[in-house]
Amino acid sequence: MDGLLGTGRRLLPDSLNLVARCKTQWQCGRFYCNVRAKKLVSQHFQSVNLREDSLASQESKPGEMTCKSQRLMLLAGLICPSSPGCYHYMPYTVRAMEKLIKVIDQEMLAIGGQKINMPALCSAKLWKASGRWKLMGKELLQLTDRHSQEYCLGPTHEEAITDLIASQGSLAYKQLPLLLYQITRKFRDEPKPCFGLLRGREFYMKDMYTFDASKEAALQTYALVCKAYCRIFNRLGLQIVKVQAATGSIGGTMSHEFQLPSDIGEDQLMMCVNCDFSANVETIHQGETHCPACKGELVKRKGIEVGHTFFLGTKYSSVFNASVHTPQNTTVPAEMGCYGLGVSRILAASIEVLSTENAIHWPNLIAPYHICLIPPKKGSKEEKGAVLLEDLYDSIVQAIPHVEEEMVLDDRTQLTIGKRLKDAKKLGYPYVIIGGKGVLDEPYQFEVQNQNTGEILFLSKEAIIDLLSKLPK
């Protein structure tokens, strides 16, 4: 008996200590036993502009911010400058980019694309073999390792992919068309980086390379990928224009750009007023003012290039001996195409064309979060709305589980609703739900703002759940 009592005395303090530790962890928000923590704005790693304890500004030096998307992304803390043309991508931006990549992956896989990942460090030997080491010159970020071997940080990977294919032996015709793509960081030594993510030295790009046995088959693959690109932009709600373009340093015999019309665009486009003909001004004869297809008037527009496709033919396969074994039991050089999408540029370009001067509007599919809930200020007469808003949060999660990942609660209740609403507009949540004066009514209602359309509704909890149930999964 004495032994049992002694054991009890030893265990009891441990049990009490365990309870105390659990209580402390619960109060600190670190106790997760069957409890899923809400996503709180105060816990997000964000720009100093969205922190109430700092007056620091993210604005760059006078004259550096030259377009709307750059200014809005800096002020919202979506990007933070690192060095000229290079940025830190903050958590909200990474979420948006991952959603964009998901859309791209879906469309690439739908046409038979296979995802790979190639080194950013590219051997100079390959680039010298293709002739592009000198052709691209200072545009390449070049370096030499300790063994005096030369490399560049890849701006694109035509040489690398073709060398990879050649190293595997001839492709069997049953493998064709072969569509390989990657989504990686790319590097270009821009002489004057500008416009934020629209023209930087380091950026994210999706590049696809295709291989076929004949020119006819390769052109069919080219059309297939172009249609997939159009579907991507349609899903994002971006009104792009596909234009004839120059082949430039990539080379090949045919090229098209996917342009997003914008006054800040660096490309000059010529568009027919009567038909769907459009081209980069580089491909139009100087002084030509009429459409070569229908003789209609050509008008000038500026555009942001967000995608570019090239029919390469055998330009690279003949150099690196990438071949195809045909059904006729012969071996021929592979007919190739390459296809780029500026992933980080699409993010910035969509903000550029969809947003107002003071508020970011994202394409719905890639908004970092879809919903922000703003409870009343602490100590205000509407303070009881905080409890109602938390109940709404839990009810939404229970009724529409997939929405939980798309919802944040702005718990900075020491700030006014107006201040937090201003921050919400900076960050571009499509829906903002406010526990304002309507929570004092009977029955109580919440203010719901659709930030993309400007519509303001006053809805019950049930009506909000019905509205949000229509959000895409």
Secondary structure, DSSP 8 states (H G I E B T S, - for coil): -HHHHHHHHHHHHHHHHHHHHHHHHHHTT---TT-----BGGGS---GGG-TT-------STTT--SHHHHHHHHTTSEEEEETTEEEE-HHHHHHHHHHHHHHHHHHHHTT-EE----SEEEHHHHHHHTHHHHHGGGSEEEE-TT--EEEE-S--HHHHHHHHHHT--EEGGG-SEEEEEEEEEE---SS-BTGGGB-SEEEEEEEEEEESSHHHHHHHHHHHHHHHHHHHHHHT---EEEE---TTT--SEEEEEEEE-TT-SEEEEEESSSS-EEEGGGS-TT--B-TTT--BEEEEEEEEEEEEEEEETTTHHHHT-EEE-TTS-EEE-EEEEEEEEHHHHHHHHHHHH--SSS----GGG-S-SEEEE---TTSTTTTHHHHHHHHHHHHHHH-GGGGGGEEE---TTS-HHHHHHHHHHHT-SEEEE-SGGGGSSS--EEEEETTT--EEEE-HHHHHHHHTTS--
